[in-house]
Amino acid sequence: MFTFESIYTKKVGGLAEVPPRLASALIEIGVDAELYLPNHGYIDTCSNPDYAVRVGDDLYCIKRLEGVKPLHYLVGGGVLDDPFVYSPQSLVLKTLVFARVLREYFSERLKGFTDRLVFHGHDWHSIPTLLSLNSLLYDSGLSAPLILHFHLATKNRIELTDLCRHAGLCENTVIRGDHGAREFKYYYDAGGGILERIAGYITDKVLTVSRGFSKTIARYIGLHAAGKVDYVFNASPFNWGYVVEVVSSRGVKNPEDPLERARFRRALLTNLIGGIEVSFLDEESKRRVSDILNHYSVVYNRVFSDDGPLVFSIGRLSRQKGFDYILRALDKLTLINPRIKLILSIIPLGYQDDSLKEWIEAVLSYPENLRVLPGALSRENTVLLYYASNTVLIPSRSEPFGLVALESMASGTPVVAARTGGLIDIVVDIERDPLNGVGLFFDVGDVYGLAEATGRLIELVEPKGENVERARRLRMNCIKRAGEFNWRASAEKTKSIYREFIDLT
C-alpha cells in the first residue's frame, strides 16, 4: 500500500488512520500487507538503509521503521524530508519524486515477482506511483492489479513536463489502460491532465470509503470507469471498551450513566481542560501558532468559569471541514443556549494563519462559550472530549466518509452532521428513525439549520428529569451503530476485491 501519512509516523488527518489499520486487519485474515510512504523528516532513512538510489544530485533512501506492524517503509532524502506533510510549496514535487524512487526500488524487487501482488494506492498522492508502476510492469512484461482508494477528490492537475522531469512519466512512456498499451500522453490527454481522471483509465479498480462517495467518484472520473468503482467502509480507531478504559482511569465509575457523564463534563470544563495540551507536526507550525496566541494574549486551554452543554468539533483547519460555518453560527448558537460551551480541536496546516487568527479573535469575543485547541490532541484527550460532550458537530462541506462521526458514536455521543457524502451512510437521523437514531442532519452551508439542530440535540441528550432514560437510550444507540463499522469487515471486503484479480488461496 502507498499512503502519504500514518498514525505511526506523522498524522495530519483521517488518512493516517486508514491504511495502517486496514493493512493490520488484512494481515489478521491472512493477507500480507506493507506500507510505503514519504519520510517527511521523521527518521534518518539514509542511516543503514534497506535501499538507496541517487536521482539527480540527491540521494534517496528507503528504510523500514522498526517496531511497527504492519511493516512501514519510509522513503526519505531530498524533498521527501520536508517536515511539512502537505506544504503547498513541496507537495506536488514530493508525490513525483516518491513515484520515481519507488519505480527504481520495485524494478529490483520485482525480479522475484509472483502473480500474488497488488499495488494499492491511497488518495491522489499515490497516483504518480501507480502510473510509474504501471509503466514498470509493462516494461518488465509482468502483471499486477493497480487499485486506487479515494478518501478525498481534489481535481489536481500536474503538467506533463513536470511528470516527465521528476517522475519519469514522459510523453512516450508506455502504460497499459482501458484502451490498451499506449503512450502516456494519450491517457494524459484523455484525463485532461487531472491525475484522478487519468487514474480512471489506467487502474484496475477504484475504491472509495462510502456508498454515497462512490457515486460522486463514478461521476467524477467518468462513466467509462463507473464499473470499476466500489467502496470499503472505514472503521473507528477505538471502540466503547477503550472509551470505558480511558474514562474509568479518570474516576468515572459507571460510564453508561448519563448523570455521571454530566458530572464528568462539568469537571472537564471547569478543571480538566486546563491540563489538555496540543502537539505539532513540526517546529515551524508550533512557532506560528505560538506567535498568534501571544499576539492576542490567549491561553487556549483556559478553564471555563461554569458548566454548560458541551459541543465538540475536531478536524483539519481546511475549507472542506466547514469550520467557518460554526464561526458564522456563533451568534445563533449562543442565543439559542447562552450557557453553551464549544470546544474546537483544529489542526492548522502551517499556511492558514488568517483562519486561525479569526478563531482566536472569536475566543476573545465569546470568552464564556468558546475554546479553540490549535493543534493535535492525544488520543486519550480526544476520547475524554468526545465522552464529555452533549454532541459532536460535523459541519463539513463534503465528507467522503466521516471518521469523526464514528469516533463520536463509539464514545456514546450523538452527532449533528451536514447532510453529505459518507455521513449519510453512517448517521441514522433521529427524525426519520426515532428508535435507532444517533444524530440530526442539516443542509450543507445552512448556518441557521446547524444552530437549530445543535440546540435540539442538546435538549434530547441532556439528562434532566424524565429525559434521563431517553438520553441513555440515545447514547447506547450510538455505541451500537459505531460497532457496525469494524476493520475486520473492511478487510474482508478488501480481500474479496483482491480476489477479483489474484488467487489468495
C-alpha positions in Angstrom: 0.0 0.0 0.0 1.1 3.6 -0.7 0.0 6.5 1.5 1.2 9.9 2.5 0.7 9.7 6.2 0.3 7.2 9.0 -0.6 7.2 12.7 2.9 5.6 13.3 4.8 8.4 11.7 3.1 11.7 11.0 -0.7 12.2 11.3 -2.5 15.2 9.8 -6.0 13.9 9.1 -8.1 10.8 8.8 -6.0 9.4 6.0 -3.3 8.5 8.6 -5.7 6.1 10.3 -7.0 4.0 7.4 -4.0 2.4 5.5 -2.2 1.1 8.6 -5.4 -0.2 10.3 -6.7 -1.7 7.1 -3.3 -3.3 6.5 -3.3 -4.7 10.0 -6.7 -6.2 9.6 -5.7 -7.7 6.2 -2.8 -9.4 7.9 -5.1 -10.9 10.6 -7.2 -12.6 7.9 -4.1 -14.0 6.0 -3.2 -11.3 3.5 0.3 -9.9 3.7 0.3 -6.1 3.6 3.0 -3.5 3.9 3.0 0.3 3.7 5.3 2.7 1.7 5.1 6.5 2.5 7.3 9.6 2.4 9.5 10.1 5.4 8.6 13.8 5.9 11.8 14.1 8.0 10.6 11.5 10.6 13.8 9.5 10.8 17.2 9.4 9.1 16.4 6.9 6.3 19.9 7.0 4.9 21.5 5.6 8.1 21.7 1.8 7.3 19.0 2.0 4.6 17.3 -1.0 3.1 17.7 0.6 -0.4 19.3 3.7 -1.7 19.3 5.4 -5.2 20.6 8.7 -6.5 18.2 10.8 -8.5 19.9 13.8 -9.9 22.0 15.4 -7.2 20.0 13.9 -4.3 20.4 10.6 -2.5 17.1 8.9 -1.7 16.8 6.0 0.8 14.1 3.5 1.8 14.2 2.3 5.4 11.9 0.0 7.4 10.5 1.6 10.5 11.5 -0.6 13.4 8.9 -2.0 15.9 5.8 -1.1 13.8 3.3 -3.5 12.4 2.2 -3.5 9.6 5.6 -3.0 8.0 6.3 0.6 7.2 8.9 1.5 4.6 9.8 5.2 4.8 11.1 6.9 1.6 13.4 9.8 2.5 16.0 12.2 1.2 15.8 15.4 -0.7 12.3 16.9 -0.8 10.8 13.8 0.9 12.4 15.0 4.1 10.4 18.3 4.1 8.7 18.1 7.5 5.6 19.8 6.2 3.5 16.9 5.0 1.2 18.9 2.8 3.2 22.1 2.1 1.9 23.9 -1.0 5.5 24.6 -1.9 6.6 21.0 -2.0 3.6 18.7 -2.1 3.4 18.0 -5.9 7.2 17.5 -6.1 7.0 15.1 -3.2 4.4 12.9 -5.0 6.5 12.9 -8.2 9.9 12.1 -6.5 8.2 9.5 -4.3 6.9 7.8 -7.6 10.4 8.0 -9.2 12.2 6.4 -6.2 9.6 3.6 -5.8 9.9 2.7 -9.5 13.6 2.3 -9.1 13.1 0.2 -5.9 10.4 -2.1 -7.4 12.5 -2.6 -10.6 14.8 -4.5 -8.3 12.2 -6.1 -6.1 10.1 -7.4 -9.0 12.9 -9.6 -10.2 11.5 -12.3 -8.0 7.9 -11.5 -8.9 5.0 -13.9 -8.4 1.4 -13.3 -9.5 0.1 -12.7 -6.0 1.0 -9.0 -5.8 -1.4 -6.0 -5.6 -0.4 -2.3 -5.7 -2.9 -0.4 -3.6 -2.6 3.4 -3.5 -4.5 5.8 -1.2 -5.6 9.2 -2.5 -4.2 11.3 -5.3 -0.7 11.4 -3.8 -0.2 7.8 -4.8 -1.4 8.2 -8.4 2.1 9.1 -9.9 3.4 6.0 -8.1 0.6 3.8 -9.6 1.4 5.3 -13.1 5.1 4.7 -12.7 4.5 1.1 -11.6 2.1 0.6 -14.5 4.9 1.6 -16.8 7.4 -0.7 -14.9 5.1 -3.7 -15.2 4.7 -3.1 -19.0 8.4 -2.8 -19.5 9.0 -6.0 -17.4 6.3 -8.0 -19.1 4.7 -8.5 -15.8 1.1 -8.0 -14.5 -0.3 -6.9 -11.1 -3.6 -5.2 -10.3 -3.5 -1.5 -9.6 -6.1 -0.2 -7.1 -6.7 3.5 -6.3 -8.5 4.2 -3.0 -10.2 7.6 -2.8 -10.5 9.3 0.6 -11.0 12.7 -1.0 -11.4 14.1 -4.5 -9.1 17.1 -5.3 -9.0 17.5 -9.1 -5.2 18.0 -9.0 -3.7 18.7 -12.4 0.0 18.3 -13.0 1.8 19.5 -16.1 3.2 16.7 -18.3 6.6 18.4 -18.3 6.7 18.1 -14.5 5.6 14.4 -14.6 8.4 13.8 -17.1 11.1 15.7 -15.3 10.5 14.5 -11.8 8.7 11.1 -12.1 10.0 9.9 -15.5 6.5 9.8 -16.9 7.1 11.3 -20.3 5.0 11.6 -23.5 6.3 8.4 -25.0 6.3 6.3 -21.8 4.1 3.3 -22.5 1.5 2.3 -19.9 -1.5 -0.1 -20.0 -5.0 1.2 -19.7 -8.6 0.7 -20.7 -7.7 1.4 -24.4 -4.7 -0.9 -24.4 -1.0 -0.2 -24.2 -0.5 3.4 -25.2 2.0 6.2 -24.9 1.4 8.1 -21.7 0.4 11.3 -23.5 -2.7 9.5 -24.8 -4.0 8.8 -21.3 -2.8 12.1 -20.0 -4.9 13.9 -22.6 -7.8 11.6 -22.1 -7.9 12.6 -18.4 -7.4 16.3 -19.2 -4.1 16.2 -17.2 -6.2 15.6 -14.0 -4.5 12.8 -12.0 -7.7 11.2 -10.7 -9.3 11.1 -14.1 -6.1 9.7 -15.7 -6.2 7.0 -12.9 -9.7 6.1 -14.0 -8.2 4.8 -17.3 -5.1 3.0 -16.0 -6.2 1.3 -12.8 -8.0 -2.0 -12.4 -10.2 -0.9 -9.5 -11.3 2.3 -7.9 -12.3 2.2 -4.3 -14.0 4.8 -2.1 -14.8 4.9 1.6 -18.6 5.1 1.5 -21.6 4.2 -0.7 -22.5 7.9 -1.1 -19.0 8.9 -2.1 -18.7 6.1 -4.6 -21.4 7.7 -6.7 -19.6 11.0 -6.6 -16.4 9.4 -7.7 -18.1 7.5 -10.5 -19.4 10.7 -11.9 -16.1 12.5 -11.4 -13.7 10.0 -13.1 -16.1 9.3 -16.0 -18.8 6.9 -16.9 -16.2 4.8 -18.8 -14.8 3.8 -15.5 -18.0 3.6 -13.4 -17.9 -0.2 -13.5 -14.6 -0.2 -11.7 -15.9 1.7 -8.7 -16.7 0.0 -5.3 -16.4 1.1 -1.7 -14.9 -0.2 1.5 -16.1 1.4 4.7 -13.6 2.8 7.2 -13.9 2.0 10.9 -13.4 3.7 14.2 -9.9 3.6 15.6 -11.4 2.8 19.0 -14.5 1.2 20.5 -16.6 1.5 23.6 -14.4 -0.8 25.6 -11.4 1.5 25.0 -13.6 4.6 25.9 -14.6 2.9 29.2 -10.9 2.2 30.0 -9.9 5.8 29.4 -12.8 7.5 31.3 -12.6 5.0 34.2 -8.9 6.0 34.7 -10.3 9.5 35.3 -12.7 8.4 38.0 -15.8 7.7 36.1 -17.4 4.6 37.9 -20.4 4.0 35.6 -19.6 5.3 32.1 -23.1 4.4 30.8 -24.9 6.6 33.4 -25.9 9.9 31.7 -25.8 11.7 35.0 -22.3 10.6 35.6 -21.4 11.9 32.1 -22.8 15.2 33.1 -20.7 15.4 36.2 -17.6 14.5 34.2 -18.4 17.2 31.7 -18.5 19.8 34.5 -15.2 18.6 35.8 -13.7 18.8 32.3 -15.0 22.3 31.6 -14.1 23.8 34.9 -10.9 21.9 35.7 -9.5 19.2 33.4 -9.4 21.3 30.2 -6.6 23.3 31.8 -4.3 20.2 31.6 -5.1 19.5 27.9 -2.2 20.4 25.6 -1.8 20.2 21.9 1.2 19.0 19.8 2.5 19.9 16.4 3.9 18.1 13.4 6.9 20.4 13.2 8.6 23.3 15.0 7.5 25.8 12.4 3.8 25.1 13.0 4.4 25.3 16.7 6.1 28.7 16.3 3.4 30.2 14.1 0.6 29.1 16.5 2.5 30.4 19.5 3.1 33.8 17.8 -0.7 34.1 17.2 -1.7 33.1 20.7 0.9 35.5 22.2 -0.2 38.4 19.9 -3.8 38.1 21.3 -2.7 37.1 24.8 -4.9 33.9 24.6 -4.4 30.8 26.7 -6.0 28.1 24.6 -6.8 25.7 27.4 -8.2 28.2 29.9 -10.9 26.6 32.1 -14.5 27.8 31.9 -16.0 29.6 34.9 -19.1 27.4 34.9 -20.7 24.4 33.4 -23.0 24.2 30.4 -23.9 21.9 27.5 -20.8 21.0 25.5 -20.4 20.8 21.8 -17.2 19.4 20.4 -15.8 19.6 16.9 -12.5 18.3 15.5 -10.5 18.3 12.3 -8.1 19.9 10.0 -8.5 23.7 9.5 -9.4 23.4 5.9 -12.3 24.7 3.8 -13.7 21.2 3.3 -14.3 20.8 7.0 -16.6 23.8 7.2 -15.4 25.3 10.4 -16.3 28.7 9.0 -20.0 27.7 9.3 -19.6 27.3 13.0 -17.9 30.7 13.2 -20.9 32.3 11.4 -23.3 30.4 13.7 -21.8 31.5 17.0 -24.3 34.3 17.5 -27.2 31.9 16.8 -25.8 29.2 19.0 -25.3 31.4 22.0 -28.7 33.0 21.5 -30.4 29.5 21.5 -28.5 28.5 24.6 -26.4 31.2 26.4 -24.7 28.6 28.6 -23.4 26.6 25.6 -19.7 25.6 25.5 -18.0 25.0 22.2 -14.5 23.3 22.1 -12.9 23.1 18.7 -9.8 21.0 18.1 -8.4 22.3 14.9 -5.2 21.3 13.2 -3.6 24.3 11.3 -1.7 23.1 8.2 1.1 25.7 8.5 -0.1 28.2 6.0 -3.5 29.2 7.4 -2.6 31.9 9.8 -5.5 34.2 8.8 -8.1 31.4 9.5 -6.6 30.7 12.9 -6.5 34.4 13.8 -10.2 34.6 13.1 -10.9 31.8 15.6 -8.6 33.3 18.2 -10.4 36.6 17.8 -13.7 34.7 18.2 -12.4 33.2 21.5 -12.0 36.8 22.7 -15.5 37.7 21.6 -17.1 34.7 23.3 -14.9 34.1 26.4 -17.6 32.1 28.3 -18.6 30.0 25.3 -15.7 29.1 23.1 -12.2 27.5 23.3 -10.0 26.6 20.4 -7.3 23.9 20.8 -4.9 24.8 17.9 -3.0 21.6 17.3 -3.2 17.8 17.6 -4.7 16.2 20.7 -3.5 12.9 22.3 -5.8 10.0 21.7 -6.8 9.9 25.4 -7.7 13.6 25.5 -9.7 13.2 22.3 -11.7 10.4 23.9 -12.3 12.5 27.0 -13.7 15.3 25.0 -15.9 13.0 22.9 -17.2 11.4 26.0 -17.9 14.6 27.9 -19.8 16.2 25.0 -23.6 16.5 24.6 -23.0 16.4 20.9 -20.2 16.5 18.3 -20.7 18.9 15.4 -19.6 18.0 11.9 -20.2 21.0 9.6 -18.2 19.7 6.5 -18.9 21.0 3.0 -18.0 17.4 1.8 -17.1 14.3 3.8 -16.2 11.2 1.8 -16.6 9.0 5.0 -16.9 10.9 8.3 -14.5 9.2 10.7 -15.3 11.9 13.4 -18.9 10.7 13.4 -17.8 7.1 14.1 -15.4 8.2 16.8 -18.1 10.2 18.4 -20.6 7.4 18.3 -18.1 4.9 19.6 -17.9 7.2 22.7 -21.7 7.2 23.0 -22.1 10.8 21.8 -24.7 11.7 19.1 -23.7 13.9 16.2 -25.1 17.0 14.4 -23.9 16.5 10.8 -24.0 18.1 7.4 -26.1 16.0 5.0 -23.3 15.0 2.7 -21.1 12.1 1.5 -20.4 9.2 3.8 -22.1 10.9 6.8 -25.4 10.0 5.1 -24.3 6.3 5.3 -23.1 6.5 8.9 -25.6 8.7 10.7 -29.1 7.4 11.4 -31.3 10.5 11.6 -33.4 10.7 14.7 -36.2 12.5 12.8 -36.5 9.5 10.4 -35.9 6.7 12.9 -36.6 7.9 16.5 -35.9 4.4 18.0 -32.5 3.9 16.4 -31.4 7.4 15.6 -27.9 8.7 16.5 -28.0 12.3 15.4 -29.5 15.1 13.4 -28.7 16.4 9.9 -28.7 19.9 8.5 -28.1 21.0 4.9 -24.6 21.9 3.9 -24.0 25.6 4.5 -27.3 26.2 6.3 -26.0 28.1 9.3 -29.4 28.5 10.9 -30.1 24.8 10.4 -26.8 24.0 12.0 -27.6 26.1 15.1 -31.2 24.7 15.3 -30.2 21.1 15.1 -27.4 21.6 17.6 -29.8 23.2 20.1 -32.4 20.5 19.6 -29.9 17.6 20.1 -28.5 19.2 23.2 -32.0 19.1 24.7 -32.5 15.5 23.6 -29.3 14.2 25.3 -29.3 16.4 28.4 -30.2 14.2 31.4 -32.8 16.1 33.2 -35.9 14.7 34.9 -37.8 12.2 32.7 -35.2 12.7 29.9 -32.5 10.6 31.7 -33.7 7.3 30.1 -34.1 8.8 26.7 -30.6 10.2 26.9 -29.2 6.8 27.9 -31.0 5.1 25.0 -29.7 7.7 22.5 -26.2 7.2 23.7 -26.4 3.4 23.6 -27.8 3.7 20.0 -24.6 5.5 19.1 -22.4 2.8 20.6 -24.3 0.1 18.8 -24.2 1.9 15.5 -20.5 2.5 15.7 -19.9 -1.2 16.3 -21.4 -2.0 12.9 -18.3 -0.5 11.2 -15.2 -2.5 12.0 -11.8 -3.1 10.4 -12.3 -6.9 10.0 -15.4 -6.3 7.9 -13.4 -3.7 5.9 -10.5 -6.1 5.4 -12.8 -8.9 4.3 -14.4 -6.6 1.7 -10.9 -5.6 0.5 -9.8 -9.2 0.3 -12.8 -10.1 -1.8 -11.8 -7.3 -4.2 -8.2 -8.5 -4.4 -9.6 -11.9 -5.3 -11.2 -10.5 -8.4 -7.6 -10.3 -9.8 -5.4 -12.7 -7.9 -5.6 -16.1 -6.2 -5.4 -15.7 -2.5 -5.9 -19.4 -1.6 
